[in-house]
Amino acid sequence: MSIRLHEIGKHFGRTQALEPIDLDIAEGELVGLLGPSGSGKTTLLRIIAGLETADNVAGARILFGERDVTHLHVRDRRIGFVFQHYALFRHMTVFDNVAFGLTVMPRKSRPSSGEIRSRVHRLLEMVKLEHMAHRYPAQLSGGQQQRVSLARALALRPDVLLLDEPFGALDAKVRQELRRWLRHLHDELNFTSLFVTHDQEEALELSDRVVVMSNGRIEQIDTPDELYRHPANRFVFEFLGDVNHLEGTVRDGVLTCGDASLAVDLEDGPEELLLRPHELELAPSATQHAHLPVCVTAISPVGAEVRVELEADWLGEPWLATVSHADYERLHLTRGTRLYAIPRRWHRFPDERTQQTAPTPETVS
Amino acid sequence: MQRIGDGVAVRRLLIGAAVVLAALFLLLPLVAIFAQAFARGIDVFWANVTNHYTLAAIQLTLFIAVLTIPVCLVFGVALAWLVTRFRFPGRRILQTLIDIPFAVSPVVAGLVYLLLYGRTGWLGSWLDGHDIQLMFAWPGILLVTIFVTCPFVARELIPLMQAQGSREEEAAVTLGAPGWTIFRRVTLPNIRWALLYGVILTNARAVGEFGAVSVVSGAIRGQTNTLPLHLEQLYQDYNTVGAFASASLLALIALLTLVAKAGLEWRAARREVHP
């Protein structure tokens, strides 16, 4: 079922948590709401669920398919909601948790207890927790609890599945696993899902489309690929990954900053360039175009690439570069090695140069 | 390395002091009550307990407690729900107001009720005009008992419900549960032990209340005398055995309360380990 929002805004007292927002989500789509804390993403999700009410303005509408649910109570919206901290009923067994939605249906429409039993068992099978049916939530791990909470949300076959930071409280490995599993489940059952996250990697990996939000505003809605390649503005660029800054003055096609210089094809004047860590190359000598002397201050060789922290007199904040393990060995990198950074690419958002203090992305702990 | 409090001398001194104080201030008086009650044999004790006036006092005390508990229960749950589940102006003030019955001396509470509802009081004169008598009758005793005991249930529930948050209730409502079902199947099971604990405390206080009740009851023997008031009257009449016989009944109720409370705490601790 598609979700359409029109002019949905929210004030808490006098502060505006959400500027009026329009958003269309197609049937069967898996969409991520990405933003730092306080960006309004959870508020938006809770408004769609009906747990929060939007500002009552004339044009405000929430449609599920053709159904106008703007003024419908949560319990009549037919949504599945997954909470960040699972919100399982602590005094009920796993089975009773999943069965809850079915057992509270009005007597006329409620399935028979045999039917409920078989449905719950099928759901538990789906989340691979049949053997845990008689456990209590406190006896399960975080990942298992979140799977129970998903099964519970899916028990009523909702039109729309809403997930609030579903993997936020889990450790990295379980998070990875559950992400893949959710993607798989989504493709199999084909419901429309919307999930909130502050983790850019999670949003980019899981979503068909990502809605990037900040300060109660939508900054960009795009596929992960487009988002990464063509960020609409500086905020999106900075939020989607690590960023190195290079500030200086351009004169005659050369940007200088202390004893560093870089050939650029820009007009004269002050300039700020943004560089991604993987767009930096490290070399023992400078080139004709780039003279950026740096010193290695920290090395983290864990993962597919080696992360190298670089400092220099002309740098305000240290830079981060990622190099392949092969380059790492070839260059004999150790702490204190002096070499040169050579940008393969750089980005600039000249219209927003005044916005120096863009919010920094949250790091995942 | 030595941890704090590991010194043998210090430990023995502290434990010894605690034991001596507990014996002196808690155990000894309790033993004395029963010793005095049975001082002239079990027959005299029994005669005093089954005395017409004593039985009437017991009856009234239990009657008041039985009426007080449901009122405090509903009031406490409603108040705790309101304070922990909603944000509204004056919420903090309300939370402070709950403590007034604890802060005010019960005698003062009794006097205020007398002032308001007595025959010449502000509301009392109107009630009198309609032939309704609250003071010096059981309704007055009930009113002040409710006043004195109403914070117990709410006080037990508020911290617990605050800690639990409203996520489970939100989850229930997204699953289509109606309000009453949510309360019955999600909220109530989560707070039931705290609720029961609150009821036990309410009961203990309702049965034992003296100050406020003594002001509004009029202490008419056989009619408006609760057990604590009756006890005091017997003592004033130099009927020591009678007074202590009544006292032993109150002490017995207190002991039962403590046992029930300990039982609940034991259960709660066990549920932490095996929910």
Interface residues (C-beta under 8 A of the other chain):
Chain A: A49 L51 V74 R75 D76 I79 G80 F81 F83 H85 A87 L88 F89 R90 H91 F100 G101 V104 M105 Y136 P137 A138 Q139 S149 R152 A153 A155 L156
Chain B: R167 E168 E170 A171 A172 V173 T174 L175 G176 A177 P178 T181 R185 V186 P189 N190 P275
